[in-house]
Amino acid sequence: MTQYLMSVWHDGEYEVDFSTEEAQRLDAQVGALNDELQSADAWVFGGGLHPASSATVLRATADDVSMTDGPYAESKEQMGGFWVIEAADLDAALEWARKAAVACEGPVELRPFQGE
């Protein structure tokens, strides 16, 4: 079985307020997908991320490591969460990614991990 990264993307900076009806609906949809992934033994790991503004970037040079606040990529789009899944083939992984896009109501990128 191949492992895949399914990453969830947001347009711009985002904050999730779990007290809102929309966030609760999305949380329930994603929770149902998580349950389905686990029941199918496709789940490896997954989680939501704080906004990109909370990131710290570390850069190594020959003899030092520097740290800066904020995301590495200067981009409008930001990763908001991800899953690592196992699937028998690309078609099966694409089906999980389709379900993830529906549950998140937004774009999901699917990428295979490099071989062992």
Short mmCIF file of the C-alpha atoms (twelve columns), coordinates in Angstrom:
data_MODEL
# 
_entry.id   MODEL 
# 
loop_
_atom_site.group_PDB 
_atom_site.id 
_atom_site.type_symbol 
_atom_site.label_atom_id 
_atom_site.label_alt_id 
_atom_site.label_comp_id 
_atom_site.label_asym_id 
_atom_site.label_seq_id 
_atom_site.Cartn_x 
_atom_site.Cartn_y 
_atom_site.Cartn_z 
_atom_site.pdbx_PDB_model_num 
ATOM 1   C CA . MET A 1   0.000   0.000  0.000  1 
ATOM 2   C CA . THR A 2   1.191   3.477  -0.856 1 
ATOM 3   C CA . GLN A 3   0.950   6.368  1.577  1 
ATOM 4   C CA . TYR A 4   -0.444  9.697  0.375  1 
ATOM 5   C CA . LEU A 5   -0.629  13.180 1.823  1 
ATOM 6   C CA . MET A 6   -4.015  14.862 1.477  1 
ATOM 7   C CA . SER A 7   -3.603  18.538 2.346  1 
ATOM 8   C CA . VAL A 8   -6.449  21.006 2.853  1 
ATOM 9   C CA . TRP A 9   -5.957  24.521 1.483  1 
ATOM 10  C CA . HIS A 10  -7.466  27.893 2.404  1 
ATOM 11  C CA . ASP A 11  -7.460  31.156 0.468  1 
ATOM 12  C CA . GLY A 12  -5.551  33.505 2.712  1 
ATOM 13  C CA . GLU A 13  -5.251  33.718 6.475  1 
ATOM 14  C CA . TYR A 14  -7.999  31.886 8.323  1 
ATOM 15  C CA . GLU A 15  -9.233  31.492 11.874 1 
ATOM 16  C CA . VAL A 16  -11.603 28.715 12.811 1 
ATOM 17  C CA . ASP A 17  -14.200 29.721 15.374 1 
ATOM 18  C CA . PHE A 18  -15.633 26.395 16.497 1 
ATOM 19  C CA . SER A 19  -18.571 28.141 18.147 1 
ATOM 20  C CA . THR A 20  -20.067 29.039 14.749 1 
ATOM 21  C CA . GLU A 21  -22.656 26.878 13.038 1 
ATOM 22  C CA . GLU A 22  -20.515 26.623 9.871  1 
ATOM 23  C CA . ALA A 23  -17.428 25.426 11.769 1 
ATOM 24  C CA . GLN A 24  -19.487 22.877 13.697 1 
ATOM 25  C CA . ARG A 25  -20.989 21.569 10.445 1 
ATOM 26  C CA . LEU A 26  -17.552 21.255 8.811  1 
ATOM 27  C CA . ASP A 27  -16.140 19.631 11.952 1 
ATOM 28  C CA . ALA A 28  -18.911 17.026 11.865 1 
ATOM 29  C CA . GLN A 29  -18.317 16.341 8.167  1 
ATOM 30  C CA . VAL A 30  -14.563 15.936 8.663  1 
ATOM 31  C CA . GLY A 31  -15.160 13.803 11.756 1 
ATOM 32  C CA . ALA A 32  -17.365 11.458 9.709  1 
ATOM 33  C CA . LEU A 33  -14.640 11.191 7.061  1 
ATOM 34  C CA . ASN A 34  -12.059 10.461 9.770  1 
ATOM 35  C CA . ASP A 35  -14.287 7.679  11.103 1 
ATOM 36  C CA . GLU A 36  -14.681 6.251  7.586  1 
ATOM 37  C CA . LEU A 37  -10.904 6.368  6.954  1 
ATOM 38  C CA . GLN A 38  -10.248 4.590  10.253 1 
ATOM 39  C CA . SER A 39  -12.916 1.934  9.615  1 
ATOM 40  C CA . ALA A 40  -11.374 1.235  6.191  1 
ATOM 41  C CA . ASP A 41  -7.852  0.972  7.698  1 
ATOM 42  C CA . ALA A 42  -6.772  3.827  5.405  1 
ATOM 43  C CA . TRP A 43  -6.038  6.257  8.268  1 
ATOM 44  C CA . VAL A 44  -2.400  6.819  9.218  1 
ATOM 45  C CA . PHE A 45  -2.477  10.299 10.751 1 
ATOM 46  C CA . GLY A 46  -4.235  13.617 10.344 1 
ATOM 47  C CA . GLY A 47  -4.861  16.966 11.943 1 
ATOM 48  C CA . GLY A 48  -5.815  20.585 11.534 1 
ATOM 49  C CA . LEU A 49  -3.248  23.364 11.664 1 
ATOM 50  C CA . HIS A 50  -3.249  26.808 13.235 1 
ATOM 51  C CA . PRO A 51  -3.032  29.666 10.696 1 
ATOM 52  C CA . ALA A 52  0.241   30.102 8.791  1 
ATOM 53  C CA . SER A 53  0.965   33.267 10.787 1 
ATOM 54  C CA . SER A 54  1.718   30.981 13.754 1 
ATOM 55  C CA . ALA A 55  4.556   29.251 11.863 1 
ATOM 56  C CA . THR A 56  8.270   29.565 12.573 1 
ATOM 57  C CA . VAL A 57  10.756  28.945 9.765  1 
ATOM 58  C CA . LEU A 58  14.202  27.562 10.606 1 
ATOM 59  C CA . ARG A 59  17.037  27.849 8.089  1 
ATOM 60  C CA . ALA A 60  20.329  26.013 8.472  1 
ATOM 61  C CA . THR A 61  23.637  27.325 7.227  1 
ATOM 62  C CA . ALA A 62  27.073  25.740 7.606  1 
ATOM 63  C CA . ASP A 63  27.368  26.647 11.286 1 
ATOM 64  C CA . ASP A 64  24.110  28.247 12.419 1 
ATOM 65  C CA . VAL A 65  20.329  27.967 12.362 1 
ATOM 66  C CA . SER A 66  18.250  31.119 12.034 1 
ATOM 67  C CA . MET A 67  14.574  31.445 12.952 1 
ATOM 68  C CA . THR A 68  11.954  33.805 11.540 1 
ATOM 69  C CA . ASP A 69  8.256   34.213 12.272 1 
ATOM 70  C CA . GLY A 70  5.596   33.485 9.713  1 
ATOM 71  C CA . PRO A 71  5.150   31.003 6.908  1 
ATOM 72  C CA . TYR A 72  7.954   29.975 4.586  1 
ATOM 73  C CA . ALA A 73  5.881   30.465 1.441  1 
ATOM 74  C CA . GLU A 74  4.796   33.985 0.572  1 
ATOM 75  C CA . SER A 75  1.458   32.871 -0.808 1 
ATOM 76  C CA . LYS A 76  -2.191  33.759 -0.528 1 
ATOM 77  C CA . GLU A 77  -3.073  30.061 -0.188 1 
ATOM 78  C CA . GLN A 78  -2.219  28.375 3.114  1 
ATOM 79  C CA . MET A 79  -2.365  24.746 4.238  1 
ATOM 80  C CA . GLY A 80  -4.971  24.358 6.969  1 
ATOM 81  C CA . GLY A 81  -4.711  20.653 7.742  1 
ATOM 82  C CA . PHE A 82  -3.801  17.281 6.370  1 
ATOM 83  C CA . TRP A 83  -4.183  13.535 6.444  1 
ATOM 84  C CA . VAL A 84  -1.664  10.807 5.765  1 
ATOM 85  C CA . ILE A 85  -3.538  7.844  4.316  1 
ATOM 86  C CA . GLU A 86  -2.735  4.436  2.855  1 
ATOM 87  C CA . ALA A 87  -4.395  3.355  -0.370 1 
ATOM 88  C CA . ALA A 88  -4.020  0.390  -2.697 1 
ATOM 89  C CA . ASP A 89  -3.559  2.629  -5.743 1 
ATOM 90  C CA . LEU A 90  -3.975  6.156  -7.076 1 
ATOM 91  C CA . ASP A 91  -7.649  5.615  -7.924 1 
ATOM 92  C CA . ALA A 92  -8.435  4.641  -4.324 1 
ATOM 93  C CA . ALA A 93  -6.441  7.616  -3.010 1 
ATOM 94  C CA . LEU A 94  -8.272  9.962  -5.388 1 
ATOM 95  C CA . GLU A 95  -11.595 8.696  -4.062 1 
ATOM 96  C CA . TRP A 96  -10.508 9.516  -0.493 1 
ATOM 97  C CA . ALA A 97  -9.313  12.959 -1.646 1 
ATOM 98  C CA . ARG A 98  -12.678 13.543 -3.349 1 
ATOM 99  C CA . LYS A 99  -14.442 12.739 -0.080 1 
ATOM 100 C CA . ALA A 100 -12.057 15.044 1.795  1 
ATOM 101 C CA . ALA A 101 -12.768 17.943 -0.591 1 
ATOM 102 C CA . VAL A 102 -16.508 17.426 -0.087 1 
ATOM 103 C CA . ALA A 103 -16.148 17.212 3.719  1 
ATOM 104 C CA . CYS A 104 -13.931 20.319 3.895  1 
ATOM 105 C CA . GLU A 105 -15.868 22.188 1.209  1 
ATOM 106 C CA . GLY A 106 -12.588 23.340 -0.291 1 
ATOM 107 C CA . PRO A 107 -9.500  22.301 -2.230 1 
ATOM 108 C CA . VAL A 108 -7.550  19.200 -1.224 1 
ATOM 109 C CA . GLU A 109 -4.177  18.358 -2.746 1 
ATOM 110 C CA . LEU A 110 -3.197  14.685 -3.046 1 
ATOM 111 C CA . ARG A 111 0.485   13.672 -3.240 1 
ATOM 112 C CA . PRO A 112 2.114   10.254 -2.918 1 
ATOM 113 C CA . PHE A 113 5.052   9.769  -0.603 1 
ATOM 114 C CA . GLN A 114 8.326   8.729  -2.179 1 
ATOM 115 C CA . GLY A 115 8.952   4.970  -2.198 1 
ATOM 116 C CA . GLU A 116 10.661  3.198  0.611  1 
# 
